[in-house]
Amino acid sequence: MVKFLTFILLTIIVMHKPHAASNNLFFTTAQFITYCKSKNSYEQGICDGYIIAMNDVIYSIETDKTKICIPENISIKSIRLSIVDFIIDNAQFMSVEANKVIGKFFVKNFSCKNQS
């Protein structure tokens, strides 16, 4: 599964070839949700890869700065379905960058419970 997701993520990177100084947006939330809602496993893989990348960015930031604690045993499918519901419930975010909406989702759903 990890090899498959890594392959999907690398495929996305190779296909989109942005320039180093690019300001291009990969996905608006509207574009992102089409992949997440798709019945096509390849498109779901694009969605899952994007979510995993966002998770990795959050994980790489110190917990005391993000205040986000994502359980280790949660499946990517569960997160994907929850994100779709979150986006549908917050349709005003459709034109916003997908990464910002995913960040809002993580803050709302995975805020650390035991903060000092």
N, C-alpha and C positions, 0 to 999 in steps of 0.2 A: 504494500500500500504506500509506504514512504517512497519507494522507488518510482511508483506511478505518479505520485503528486510532485516529486522532484522533476520528473520528465515533463509533466504538464507546465510547471512553473518555468522551466528552461525553454520550452517551446514558446510560451508567451513572450519571454524576454527576447528570443531570437526573432520572432515574428514582428515585434513592434519597434525594434532598433531606434530608440530615440537618440538624438544627439546629446552629448554630455552637457551642453549649455541650454538644453531644451526646457521650455516652460509648459510643454504639452501635458494635458490632463489625460490620464489613461481612461478613467471611467467617471461619468456622472453616476449618481445613484440610479437613475432611470436605466442607463446602459447596464450597470452592474446587476440589477435585479433581474434583467432578462436572462442572464446566464444562470443566476441562482434558481430561478423558477423553471428552467428548461428541463425537459425529460431526457435530453441528450446527455450521456455521461461525460462526454468531452467538455461540453459547456458547463456542466456542474463542476468539473475539475478546474475550470478557469475560475469559477466563483470560489471554490474551496481553496485553491492556491492563493488567491488574493486575501482571503480571510486568514490563512495560515501566515502569510507574509505580514499582515497587520499584527497578528498575535506575536510574531517574532520581534517586531519593532517594539511593541509594548513590553515584552519580556526583557529586551535589552536595556530598557530604561529602568533606573532604580525604582523599586517598589514604593518607596516613600514619596517619590515624585508623581507616580502614576496613580497610586492607590487603587490599582486594579489587580484582582487575584482570580485568575481563571483556573477552575478545578482541573486537575490532571486527567481525571477519568471521563471528561465530557467528550462526546464524539463531534467531529467536524460536521457531520450531517445534522446533528441536533442544533449546533450553532447556526448552520446555514438556514435551517427552517425557522429558527427564532429571529434571525436577521430579516428574513423575508417578511415575517409578521410585523416586526418593528418598523420596517420601511412602509408597509401597507398602512399601518396605524399612524404614520407620520409622513403622509404623502407630500407635505410641504417641503420635504428634503429632496425631492426627485431631481432638482436641477443642481443640487449641491454636490461637491466632490465626494465620491464613494468612501474614500478613506476617512473623511470627517464624520460621516454618518456611522460607519463601523466603529469609530472611536466613541461616539455618543452611545452606541449600543453597548459596548463593553463597559463604559462608565455606569450606565443605568443598570445593567444586569450582573456585573461582576465586581462591584466595589468591594474592597476588603472589609470584612466585618470587624476584625480586631485590630484597630489602629491605635497606637499609643498616643 
